[in-house]
Amino acid sequence: MHAEQDRELTSVIRKIFEGSGGTYGCPRVHRELRKQGVHVSSRRIARLMREGGMRGRVVRVYRARAKQRRMYAAHENRVRGKVAKKPDTVWVGDVTYLKVARHWCYLAVVMDQCSRRILAWAIRRTRGTQVTRDVFNAAYRIRQPRRLIFHSDRGIEYTAPGFRSRLTALGVRQSTTRGGSPGENAHVESFFHSLKADVVHGVQFLNDKTLRACVKRYVRFYNHKRLHSALGYRSPVEFERVAA
């Protein structure tokens, strides 16, 4: 059981580490985990980072090999400094972790950047290309956009061939955050913050079913009822209705 918990915690730590562009050491990872409600000792974090080959050295940012430079060039940020003016032109996606009993679950979402509407979501016990692809496919079946940019971070769930090939097949242009700039996916990160602050923090979920029901209720509230200042204090659904 302890080994399984270490594997799950290592996955969460790696998400934070990679999101920092490889610059975060144990102290910063420890602080980030505490901010998100994960309380573990710094000694355990240091051990897992060491075993996982994660060493926070700024120099790594400037030692990109030719293959890495080509990869980064292929995944440019196409939405930096831009704001979608109508729905179904820019979608954003991300994955976060949620605690259930003694294990972690992973929530993947796709959001319309213009309306802030959550188009599709899924909760799984494992993270990877399969869940992000499934969620994207669900959103695509519902909305059928004509010209679309899909924006995310540079996590393997979005940059692996299995996900990239699906976007290419549909004619969707891929966009990613720059290395070490996790704030460039702020819209969906704001949703995760609201979800955790409103209904997750301080709640003990006994099983996956209760967590899934909680998220389902919140997504419906978020889409249909929650007033967004950026949308003129309208809900995403109302905003889309007015914009249509």
Buried (B, 14 or more C-beta within 10 A) or exposed (E): EEEEBBEBBBBBBBBBBBBBBBBBBBEBBBEBBEEBEBEBEBEBBBBBBEEBEBEBEEEBEEEEEEEEEEBBEEBEBBBEEEEBEEBBBBBBBBBBBBBBEEEBBBBBBBBBBBBBBBBBBBBBEEBBBBBBBBBBBBBBEEBEBEEBBBBBBBBBBBBBEEBBEBBEEBEBBBBBBBBBBBEBBEBBBBBBEBBBEEBBEEEEBEEBEBBBEBBEEBBEEBBEEBEBEEBEEBBBBBBBEEEE
